[in-house]
Amino acid sequence: MNTKLLRTLTVFVRIVETGSMSKAAVDLAMTTSAISQQIKQIELDIKLSLFNRSPRELTLTEAGEIYYQSCVTILTAAKQAGEKLQFLQNSPSGQLKLVAPVGFGGGILSEPLKKLTNQYPDFDVQLTLSDEPLDIIKSGADLAIAIGPLDDSSLVARPLAKWPLVLCVHKSHPLAEHCTLSPWQLNHHTRISHCTADHPLTHSLNSQKKALPKPRIVVNNMHSIIQLVCDGVGYAILPKPEVQSLLLEGELVELCTDWQLPTYSVYAITPARDILAGKTKVAIEILKQHCDEISDSLNQSA
């Protein structure tokens, strides 16, 4: 395949999808001037303008709309052909675009990434960490790790793990001295919460349910929530795998130990395709193996 042509088409498509040459340049690790030159060359070749340009926005011309649809078709076909060829390879290669929650960058992904790069020398990973909702198709990601159920039926979700949530506070916080207190005793203390989820407590003996007090601090990033708890700002519901070491070291303390929180589900998300690329398949296998090891470790410490 003509890689130079595919690169040029990719540039054009990213401009359309991001709505900006500068944003496309960041995504593609290029300069804005290089992006602009490639678009000018396309327009010279086809003798038509692709964009209506204004100081605030770029919109597609009629020719641009036609060219965009053709580019998407060509790039999709090229990617599928590459995946079919890679599927035949004994050793997966190429770049895997992986998206994961920010908390996974704190160590959960270290061992899987180490295995991937050690076992497959021609295998590269582009890792993006984000707690924001992701459009995996638009982002061009090969694989995403997601928390919770999947709403988009055009994607495929493969279960990786079910892990516990724990209500935690730092050892220096006044609440740390009262691990078995009831949820009603939390009202006068600062609760920190993630913006996308909330969970009630369930009593381990009588199954009574109790909602936690309204959070006073809401954050869109789990890593930041963990840091705020460690700094003694307040208490929070935290994913146990991400704070297991802090719990074992005694830096964090579990609260309301007579009450339980639900588990949360972790999935490997891929676009729905006939053939799963070799690089994606082996990444999912290694991730699943590591998630199982984490689950075993959590069960042993329970």
C-alpha positions as CSV (number, residue, x, y, z in Angstrom):
1,M,0.0,0.0,0.0
2,N,1.1,3.6,-0.6
3,T,1.9,4.6,2.9
4,K,2.5,8.3,1.9
5,L,-1.0,8.5,0.4
6,L,-2.6,6.8,3.4
7,R,-0.8,9.3,5.7
8,T,-2.1,12.2,3.7
9,L,-5.7,10.8,3.7
10,T,-5.4,10.3,7.5
11,V,-4.3,13.9,7.9
12,F,-7.4,15.1,6.0
13,V,-9.8,12.9,8.0
14,R,-8.4,14.0,11.4
15,I,-8.9,17.6,10.4
16,V,-12.5,16.9,9.6
17,E,-13.1,14.9,12.7
18,T,-11.4,17.3,15.1
19,G,-12.6,20.4,13.3
20,S,-9.2,22.1,13.4
21,M,-5.8,21.8,11.8
22,S,-4.1,22.6,15.0
23,K,-5.9,19.8,16.9
24,A,-5.2,17.4,14.1
25,A,-1.5,18.3,14.3
26,V,-1.4,17.5,18.0
27,D,-3.2,14.2,17.4
28,L,-0.8,13.2,14.6
29,A,2.4,14.6,16.2
30,M,2.9,17.0,13.3
31,T,3.3,20.8,12.9
32,T,0.3,22.8,11.8
33,S,2.2,24.1,8.8
34,A,3.0,20.6,7.7
35,I,-0.7,19.7,8.0
36,S,-1.6,22.8,6.0
37,Q,0.9,22.0,3.3
38,Q,-0.6,18.5,2.8
39,I,-4.1,19.9,2.4
40,K,-2.9,22.5,-0.1
41,Q,-1.3,19.7,-2.1
42,I,-4.5,17.7,-2.2
43,E,-6.4,20.8,-3.3
44,L,-3.8,21.4,-6.1
45,D,-4.1,17.8,-7.2
46,I,-7.9,17.7,-7.4
47,K,-8.2,21.4,-8.4
48,L,-11.0,22.0,-5.9
49,S,-11.2,23.5,-2.4
50,L,-11.9,21.0,0.4
51,F,-12.7,23.6,3.1
52,N,-14.6,26.8,3.6
53,R,-12.2,28.7,5.7
54,S,-13.1,31.4,8.3
55,P,-11.1,32.7,11.3
56,R,-13.2,30.6,13.7
57,E,-14.0,27.4,11.9
58,L,-13.4,25.0,9.0
59,T,-16.4,23.6,7.2
60,L,-16.3,21.1,4.3
61,T,-17.2,22.2,0.7
62,E,-19.3,19.9,-1.4
63,A,-16.1,18.5,-2.9
64,G,-14.7,18.1,0.7
65,E,-17.7,16.1,1.7
66,I,-17.3,13.7,-1.2
67,Y,-13.5,13.5,-0.6
68,Y,-14.0,12.8,3.1
69,Q,-16.4,9.9,2.5
70,S,-14.0,8.4,0.0
71,C,-11.1,8.8,2.4
72,V,-13.0,7.0,5.2
73,T,-13.8,4.2,2.9
74,I,-10.2,3.9,1.7
75,L,-8.7,4.1,5.2
76,T,-11.1,1.5,6.6
77,A,-10.3,-0.9,3.8
78,A,-6.6,-0.4,4.3
79,K,-6.9,-1.0,8.0
80,Q,-8.9,-4.1,7.6
81,A,-6.4,-5.4,5.0
82,G,-3.6,-4.7,7.4
83,E,-5.4,-6.5,10.2
84,K,-6.1,-9.6,8.0
85,L,-2.4,-9.7,7.1
86,Q,-1.3,-9.3,10.7
87,F,-3.6,-12.0,11.8
88,L,-1.6,-14.4,9.6
89,Q,1.7,-13.4,11.3
90,N,3.1,-15.6,14.1
91,S,4.4,-12.5,15.9
92,P,2.0,-9.5,16.4
93,S,3.5,-6.2,15.3
94,G,2.7,-2.6,14.7
95,Q,1.3,0.0,17.0
96,L,-1.6,-0.6,19.4
97,K,-3.6,2.4,20.3
98,L,-4.8,1.7,23.8
99,V,-7.1,3.9,25.9
100,A,-7.6,3.3,29.7
101,P,-8.9,5.1,32.8
102,V,-6.4,7.4,34.4
103,G,-6.2,5.1,37.5
104,F,-4.8,2.3,35.4
105,G,-1.7,4.3,34.7
106,G,-0.8,4.1,38.4
107,G,0.6,0.6,38.1
108,I,-2.2,-1.7,36.9
109,L,-1.0,-1.6,33.3
110,S,2.8,-1.8,34.1
111,E,3.0,-5.6,34.0
112,P,0.9,-6.1,30.9
113,L,2.9,-3.4,29.0
114,K,6.1,-4.9,30.2
115,K,5.1,-8.4,28.9
116,L,3.9,-7.0,25.5
117,T,7.1,-5.0,24.8
118,N,9.4,-7.8,26.1
119,Q,7.7,-10.7,24.2
120,Y,7.0,-8.8,20.9
121,P,10.0,-6.6,19.9
122,D,8.0,-5.2,16.9
123,F,5.1,-4.2,19.0
124,D,4.6,-0.6,20.1
125,V,1.9,0.9,22.3
126,Q,0.3,4.4,22.2
127,L,-1.4,4.7,25.6
128,T,-4.0,7.4,26.3
129,L,-5.3,7.8,29.9
130,S,-8.6,9.5,30.3
131,D,-11.7,9.3,32.6
132,E,-13.8,11.1,30.0
133,P,-16.3,9.3,27.8
134,L,-14.6,7.9,24.7
135,D,-15.7,7.6,21.2
136,I,-13.4,4.7,20.3
137,I,-14.3,4.8,16.6
138,K,-13.6,8.5,16.2
139,S,-10.4,8.4,18.3
140,G,-9.0,5.6,16.1
141,A,-8.2,3.4,19.2
142,D,-7.7,-0.3,18.7
143,L,-8.6,-1.2,22.3
144,A,-10.1,0.6,25.3
145,I,-10.4,-0.5,28.9
146,A,-13.8,0.7,30.2
147,I,-15.6,0.6,33.5
148,G,-19.2,-0.5,33.7
149,P,-21.8,-1.7,31.2
150,L,-21.5,-0.9,27.4
151,D,-24.2,1.2,25.9
152,D,-22.9,1.3,22.3
153,S,-24.1,-1.9,20.4
154,S,-21.6,-1.2,17.6
155,L,-18.7,-2.1,19.9
156,V,-17.7,-5.5,21.4
157,A,-17.1,-5.7,25.2
158,R,-15.0,-8.6,26.6
159,P,-15.1,-9.0,30.4
160,L,-11.7,-8.6,32.1
161,A,-12.6,-8.5,35.8
162,K,-15.1,-7.7,38.6
163,W,-13.3,-5.8,41.4
164,P,-14.5,-4.5,44.8
165,L,-14.9,-0.9,45.8
166,V,-13.9,0.3,49.2
167,L,-14.8,3.3,51.4
168,C,-11.5,4.8,52.5
169,V,-10.0,7.6,54.5
170,H,-6.3,8.5,55.2
171,K,-4.9,7.2,58.5
172,S,-4.4,10.8,59.7
173,H,-8.1,11.7,59.3
174,P,-10.3,11.7,62.5
175,L,-12.6,9.0,60.9
176,A,-9.7,6.6,60.8
177,E,-10.1,5.8,64.5
178,H,-13.7,4.6,63.9
179,C,-13.5,1.9,61.2
180,T,-16.8,0.3,62.2
181,L,-18.9,3.4,62.4
182,S,-22.2,3.5,60.6
183,P,-22.9,5.6,57.4
184,W,-25.0,8.0,59.5
185,Q,-21.9,9.1,61.3
186,L,-20.3,10.4,58.1
187,N,-22.6,13.4,57.7
188,H,-20.3,16.0,59.2
189,H,-17.2,14.9,57.2
190,T,-16.2,15.8,53.7
191,R,-17.0,13.2,51.1
192,I,-15.2,13.2,47.7
193,S,-16.8,11.5,44.7
194,H,-16.2,10.7,41.1
195,C,-18.5,12.6,38.8
196,T,-19.8,9.6,36.9
197,A,-20.8,7.1,39.6
198,D,-22.3,6.8,43.0
199,H,-23.1,3.7,45.1
200,P,-25.1,2.9,48.2
201,L,-23.8,0.8,51.1
202,T,-25.4,-2.5,52.0
203,H,-25.2,-4.0,55.5
204,S,-23.4,-7.3,55.4
205,L,-25.9,-9.0,57.9
206,N,-29.4,-7.6,57.2
207,S,-28.9,-6.2,53.7
208,Q,-30.1,-2.8,54.7
209,K,-29.2,-0.1,52.2
210,K,-28.0,3.4,53.0
211,A,-27.0,6.1,50.6
212,L,-23.8,8.0,51.5
213,P,-24.0,11.8,52.3
214,K,-24.0,14.1,49.3
215,P,-20.4,14.7,48.2
216,R,-18.8,18.1,48.9
217,I,-16.1,17.6,46.3
218,V,-16.8,16.1,42.9
219,V,-13.8,15.2,40.6
220,N,-13.6,13.7,37.1
221,N,-10.4,11.9,37.7
222,M,-10.0,8.9,40.0
223,H,-6.2,9.4,40.4
224,S,-6.9,12.9,41.8
225,I,-9.6,11.5,44.2
226,I,-7.1,9.0,45.6
227,Q,-4.5,11.8,46.1
228,L,-7.1,14.0,47.8
229,V,-7.9,11.2,50.2
230,C,-4.2,10.6,50.9
231,D,-3.9,14.3,51.6
232,G,-6.5,14.0,54.3
233,V,-9.1,16.1,52.6
234,G,-11.9,13.6,53.1
235,Y,-13.2,10.1,52.5
236,A,-14.2,8.4,49.2
237,I,-15.3,5.3,47.4
238,L,-12.1,3.9,45.7
239,P,-11.4,1.0,43.5
240,K,-9.6,-1.5,45.6
241,P,-7.0,-2.6,43.0
242,E,-5.8,1.0,42.7
243,V,-5.3,1.4,46.5
244,Q,-4.5,-2.1,47.7
245,S,-0.9,-1.3,48.4
246,L,-1.9,1.8,50.4
247,L,-4.3,-0.3,52.4
248,L,-1.7,-3.0,53.1
249,E,0.8,-0.3,54.2
250,G,-1.8,1.3,56.5
251,E,-1.7,4.6,54.7
252,L,-5.4,4.2,53.9
253,V,-8.1,2.8,56.3
254,E,-11.4,1.2,55.3
255,L,-14.5,2.7,56.8
256,C,-17.9,1.2,57.7
257,T,-16.5,-2.3,57.6
258,D,-19.8,-3.8,58.5
259,W,-21.2,-2.5,55.2
260,Q,-20.4,-3.5,51.7
261,L,-20.2,-1.7,48.3
262,P,-21.0,-3.4,44.9
263,T,-18.2,-4.6,42.6
264,Y,-17.4,-2.8,39.4
265,S,-16.9,-4.5,36.0
266,V,-13.9,-3.9,33.8
267,Y,-14.2,-4.6,30.0
268,A,-11.9,-4.7,27.0
269,I,-13.7,-2.7,24.3
270,T,-13.0,-3.1,20.6
271,P,-14.8,-2.0,17.4
272,A,-17.0,-4.7,16.0
273,R,-15.0,-6.3,13.2
274,D,-14.9,-9.6,11.4
275,I,-11.3,-10.3,12.4
276,L,-9.5,-9.1,15.5
277,A,-6.0,-7.9,14.7
278,G,-3.2,-10.0,16.2
279,K,-1.8,-7.1,18.2
280,T,-5.2,-6.5,19.8
281,K,-5.9,-10.2,20.4
282,V,-2.6,-10.7,22.3
283,A,-3.1,-7.5,24.3
284,I,-6.5,-8.6,25.5
285,E,-5.1,-12.1,26.4
286,I,-2.3,-10.5,28.5
287,L,-4.6,-8.0,30.1
288,K,-7.1,-10.8,31.1
289,Q,-4.3,-12.8,32.6
290,H,-3.1,-9.9,34.6
291,C,-6.6,-8.9,35.7
292,D,-7.1,-12.5,36.9
293,E,-3.9,-12.3,38.9
294,I,-5.1,-9.1,40.6
295,S,-8.4,-10.7,41.4
296,D,-6.6,-13.6,43.1
297,S,-4.5,-11.2,45.1
298,L,-7.6,-9.2,46.2
299,N,-9.3,-12.5,47.3
300,Q,-6.3,-13.6,49.3
301,S,-6.2,-10.3,51.2
302,A,-9.9,-10.2,51.9
